[in-house]
Amino acid sequence: MKNRNKTLKQIQELQRNAKRFCFLIENIHEFGARDWLLDISLILPRIHAVMGLIDQQNNRTECFVALSDIDERFDLFCHLKKVLGAKDGYEIGEELVGNELYGSLSGDLADLYFEIKRGLDLIQSGEENLPFALSLWRDGFFLHWGKHLIDAEQHLYDLRVHHQI
């Protein structure tokens, strides 16, 4: 019973952090760039921390995902890229992906936003959809957006270390 309560509390915290992340993305112009980046840098590790917990749950529900929002993702990417300016790009280092030398915080955050928002929308349409949302987040995390989360966390860490946020 104690573990179940702890798990429920962490899932509720994940939902709060997911809502906060989406709020920050949707309302980027309401904040100064430095404060916004700092808030994003603090919320992403909280989301990341709970993903391992979701993976350990035994109540797996099949979840099929199709990316039908490519245009919206690109629009958000362009918007974030314009706002972030010089703080957007980062070196990938030795992990050359498709011969690219640079990553984009805007690209990472846009993908994170749409994946996290999809789960929130499921929950909002009915609390009975929580297991589906958790499955969507878990599967998406390990198949796609987990790498974006880690890359964004790394870049935000580097910005903080170099006193850019």
Protein Blocks (a to p, Z undefined) as FASTA:
>chain_A
ZZmmmmmmmmmmmmmmmmmmmmmmmmmmmpcfklmmmmmmmmmmmmmmmmmmmmmpmbdc
ddddddfklmmmmmmmmmmmmmnmmmmpccebjmcghhiabdcfklmmmmmmmmmmmmmm
mmmnomklmmmmmmmmmmmmmmmmmmmmmmmmmmmmmmmmnopZZ
